C-alpha cells in the first residue's frame, strides 16, 4: 500500500542517496587517513581532518532532513506518532517497489557505516600507538638516563651549565 505522497517518497530516496554518497566519501577518506598516518604525513592529515569535519557536517545535515521527512510522513498517516521515528517506522507506508529501494539504501548505509566505524577504530589505534612511541622516544631523550643538557657559549662552543643563570639566582 502506498499512502505516502510521491514528493515525500522522492525526498526520502534523495536523502538516502545523498547520505550513502557522503558516507562512501567518508569511508574512502578514512582509508586515506590511515595511509597518511602510516607515512606520518602531517600536512595530509590536517587536510583530511578538515575534509572529515566538512563531510560529517553534511552527513548530519542530511540526517536531520531525513528525520524531518520521516516525521512528515508519519504525521500525515497517523495521529499517534511512534516514540522512535526511524526508517522502519515508514516502511509499511511505502509501496513494495519503494520499500525495496529504501531497504536497499538502508542495508547499504548500515554496511558502509560499519566499515566507517571499523576504520575509525583502526585509525584511532594507529594514532595512539604512534603517540605512545613518540612519548617513549621523548622519555628516552629527557629521562634520568639522558645526558646533562648543554648550552652554547658566545663563540658557539658547547659548554656545560654548572650554575643557574643570572635570572635564576636572583629569583
N, C-alpha and C positions, 0 to 999 in steps of 0.2 A: 504494500500500500504506500502510495506517495502522497503524504499530507503536507509536505513542505513546499513552499513556493520555490519556483525554479531559481530565482535570484539568491535565495538563501543557500540552496544546494551549490550554486555556482560560487558564491563567496566561500563556502566551506571547502570545496575542492581546490579552489585557487589558493586559499590559505594553507592547506595541507601540502600542495605542490611547492609553494614558496618555502615553507618550513623545511620540507625534505631537501630542497636545493641548498638552503643555508646550512643545514645540518651536515650535508655531504661536504660542503666547503670547510666547515669547522673540523670535520674528521681529517680531511687532507691537510689542513693547516697544522693539526696536532702531530701528524706524521712528519711534516717539515720541521716542526719544533723539536721533535726527537732527534732528527738528523743534526740540527743546529746545536743541540745540547751535546751530542757526541763530538762534534767538531769544536765545541766551545766558541762558537761564533756569536759574540756578544751583540754586535750590531744587528745581525739577523734575528736574534732572539728579541731585541727591542721592537723590530719591525713586526714580527709575528705577534708579539704581545698586543700591539696596537690593533692589528687586524682581528685578533681574537676578541678583544673588547668590542670592536665595531660589530662583528658578527653576532656576538652574544646579545648585544642591544637589539639588533634586527630580529633575532630569534624571539626575544622576549616581546617585542612589539607585535610580531605575527601571532604569537601565543595569545596575547591579550585580545587581538582582533578575533581569533578563533573562539576564544571564550565568549566574546560578545555575540558572535554568530550562533553559538550553541544556546546561549541564554535566549536570544531572539527566537530561535527555532522551537525551543521547549515552551517558551511563554506563549507562542502563537498556537500551540497544540494542547497545552494542559494548563488548567488553572492552578493545580497544586504542583509546584516545581520540586524535583528531587533535590536532596541536600547536596549531592555532588554532581555538578554539571560537567560531564565528560562526553567524549565522542560516543561511548557506549550508550549514553542516555538518548541520543537521537537516532541511533541505528534502526530501531523499529519504525521510525517515521520516514525512512527512505525507501524508495523503490528498490527492487532487487539489484538492478544494474548499478544504481548509485551506491547501494550498500557494499557491493563488491569493490567498487573503486575506492570508497572510503576505507574499507578493511585492508585493501592492498597498501594504501598510503600509511595507514596505522601500523601495519606489520613492518613496512619499510622503515618508518620512523623509530619504531621500537628497536629494530636491529642496529640502525645507524647510531642511535643514542647509546646503546650498549657498547658499541665499538668506541664511541667517544669517551665513555666512562672508563673503559679499559685502557685506552691510550693516555688519558689524563692521569690515571694511576701509575702507568709506566713512566711517564714524563716526570711526575712528582717524585717517584722513587729515584730516577736518574739525577734529578736536581738535588735531592737530599744526599745521595751518595757523593756527588761532586762537592757539595758544601762540606761534607764530613772529611773528604780527602784534603780540601783546602785548609780546613781548620787544623788537621793533623800536621800539615806542612808548616803552617804558621807556628804551631806549638813547638815543632822541632827547631825552628829557627829562633824562636824567642824564649823557649822554655829554660829550665835550670841548666841544661847541658850546653846551652848556646854560649858562644864566646862573649866576652865583655864588649859592649858596643864601643866603637871608636869614633873620635871626632877628627876633623881635619884642621890643621893649623893655618896660619896666614899664607904660607907658601904652598899650601895644598898637600903638605905631608901629613901622613896619618900620625896622630898621637893619641894615646890613651888618656881618657879623662879620669884623673885621680882625685880631684876635689870638685865640689859643687861649683857651678858657675857663680859669678858675682851676684846676680839677682837672687839665686837660691840662698846664698849666705846671708843676704840682708833680710830675707823674709823669715 
